[in-house]
Amino acid sequence: MLNADACKHYIDRFNADDQEDVVNLIPNASAWEWMRANVPLLDCPDKTIEEIYYYRWWTFRKHIKQTPAGKVLTEFIQPVRHAGAYNTVSCALGHHLAEGRWLRDQTLLDEYARFWFRGNDGRPQPHFHKYSQWIAAAMLERSRVTGDRAILIDLLPDLVADYERWEAEKRREDGLFWQFDVWDGMEESISGSRKHRNARPTINSYMYGSALAIADIAEMAKHAEVAQRFREKAAELKRLVEASLWDDDARFYKAQTNEGPLSDAREEIGFIPWCFDLPDKGKEDAWKQLIDPQGFWAPFGITTAERRHPRFRSHGVGKCEWDGAVWPFATSQTLSALANVLRHYDQSFVSRLHYLEAMDTYARSHRFDGKPYIGEYLDENTGAWLKGDNPRSRYYNHSTFCDLVISGLIGLVPRGDDVVEVNPLLPEKSWDWFCLDHVPYHGRTLTITWDQSGTHYSRGRGRGLSIAANNEVVATSPQLARVTGALK
């Protein structure tokens, strides 16, 4: 449907503006060739979202690194002291898998996953558990795009051993998991510290999601005992989170400080349980806080702590504070959670319009000195990047954006069966048209088109929403609404 060369001007401009002081596997000179071969094409009326969509793919490939242990992804473009082998950091591993699952060539993520589990002479990387992460859940979600279950089944023993290692290292006597805020990637928070062993919604949600994922993978591998054991682990952890980390007075999930009372602060980490559909029905009123200007809704993004709290932005600037400033890492998680709330929960507190507004703000925040930019964290009122144009922060690979466009706004919902589902989070009458083309999905190539008038695309398929697989239409809808079709 789309002519790939029509978006090449973005890449030409990104290249022209770039110093390219670090070159990994794919240099700028080869960026367009790589993107043309691998990246789904986007055409939409919001040219800021469209520009940043291509910018984030352009920056993503900067982090692809060839190593003796296979291809890996870095988080920082420059070497950092807290990294492990080849400048890798496990903190944003789940984000890397979510973003990269939409690439046509998946050998990168195959090698990257095996690097973490077996890249240390057949053993896990020593720094694998330096940060909390949700690799089992992320790998399962990736398979729902690629259709490939072989790597999941192959790595099942590694996933089980990894989960049990987390249990040995970070599970308390009461069954909840603890973490220092810094090793959640969220240092200098209101609720935590670099020394307090807090039970946090982060690591407990990650472990819940990973337990369910391991159970599903075990069923694929026909290991019924493992599947049952991990479903029981997930059920018990859900019970503990609901009983211990939900503050019924504040109507929010919170960190339990130093094995004591719940924090008095609502923090953005309280939305993370919805990333994995953990919460019981009836807690959706927590999402009122998202769109409250005294809660988390700020001019340049979603804040990491509620703005009304007396310690909001109290820790200073420049040492990676999560006491209120906007972090793309957390924004990605909150928007993924919001997508689940909009699709899986019956509530009236947040809407698709809020999702679009948050994505518009997120895209608009990708600016420094008038040019596209992604860094570590930013001021919620001015949009200023709080480390400036620090070489370590430039091209920070610590969040998702393209995945939120594809699975969120456009609404391609990954599934484990051979059904393609599109459930756009765009509100009605927001965009009159869009096209997502060249999308690899379950071994097919998808084209998803919305044309309200039926006249925008000269080679279009009439009015409405259309999904084609290998150029054959499999589903249509006259409205911008959920639609499914069988893949042949």
ABEGO torsion letter per residue (X at the ends): XBBAAAAAAAAAAAAAABAGABBBABBAAAAAAAAAAABBBBBBABAAAAAAAAAAAAAAAAABBBBAAEBBBBABABBBAABBBGGBBAAAAAAAAAAAAABABAAAAAAAAAAAAAABGGBBBAAAAABBBBAAAAAAAAAAAAGBAAAAAAAAAAAAAAAAAAAAAABBAAGBBBBBAAAAGBBGBAABBAABBBBBAAAAAAAAAAAAAAAAAAAAAGBAAAAAAAAAAAAAAAAAAAAAABBAAAGBBBBBBGGBBBBABBBAAAAAAAAAGABBBGAAAAAAAAABAABABBAAEBBABBAABAABGAAEBGAGBAAGBBBAAAAAAAAAAAAAAAAABBBAABBAAAAAAAAAAAAAABBBGGBBBBBABBBAAAGBBAAEBBAAABGBBABBAAAAAAABAAGBBBBABBBBBBBBABBBGABABBBBBGBBBGGBBBBBBBBAAGAABAABAEBEBBBBBGGBBABBBABBBBBBBBBX
